[in-house]
């Protein structure tokens, strides 16, 4: 598949759901992709990318930002508090705010730096022990806590369990967002983004369908 095919499918999904054209942002997930593949997508004019790890983002994106203007970089993987400053300096949005300690760290750094990326709270909709994110039952309280810290909470993010129907999780995330007055919904990946758009996704995270299969690091 190609970037053009994916953007066309997003546009068609928007139209089918009576969503305004361009209301869904495509995050091209460039984690573990060779720089030449990322550069090829940048050269096609795409500017919104997602990285899983701060370290990888720091090794890749400063050089690309010098070469290409208006890069919109999203951190979509787990964030350790000791990497929070670096993430805030590199990224336009962080999709994985998932615990009070991280929220407090981001709030303190926002005061120091004088700015804060857009934030999405990760909800563990499948209540999976191995997965990050606040539990659905705790989401309202955590959203309120983040707002009390003056954090710019733009929306919610989820990663449905691989063996469950994703639309159930997208619908749950949309319901939590609606009752908290949040418009941003970061949900949907290569295999289910059209279903996510039908249920209100504002950001879809697509990697392999744009770049090809990930390249495993050697060693």
HELIX and SHEET records of a PDB file:
HELIX    1   1 UNK A    3  UNK A   16  1                                  14    
HELIX    2   2 UNK A   35  UNK A   43  1                                   9    
HELIX    3   3 UNK A   54  UNK A   67  1                                  14    
HELIX    4   4 UNK A   81  UNK A   83  5                                   3    
HELIX    5   5 UNK A   84  UNK A   90  1                                   7    
HELIX    6   6 UNK A  100  UNK A  113  1                                  14    
HELIX    7   7 UNK A  136  UNK A  148  1                                  13    
HELIX    8   8 UNK A  166  UNK A  179  1                                  14    
HELIX    9   9 UNK A  193  UNK A  198  1                                   6    
HELIX   10  10 UNK A  208  UNK A  211  1                                   4    
SHEET    1   A 7 UNK A 134  UNK A 135  0                                        
SHEET    2   A 7 UNK A 118  UNK A 124  1                                        
SHEET    3   A 7 UNK A  93  UNK A  97  1                                        
SHEET    4   A 7 UNK A  72  UNK A  75  1                                        
SHEET    5   A 7 UNK A  48  UNK A  51  1                                        
SHEET    6   A 7 UNK A  25  UNK A  29  1                                        
SHEET    7   A 7 UNK A 203  UNK A 206  1                                        
SHEET    1   B 4 UNK A 134  UNK A 135  0                                        
SHEET    2   B 4 UNK A 118  UNK A 124  1                                        
SHEET    3   B 4 UNK A 153  UNK A 157  1                                        
SHEET    4   B 4 UNK A 184  UNK A 186  1                                        
END                                                                             
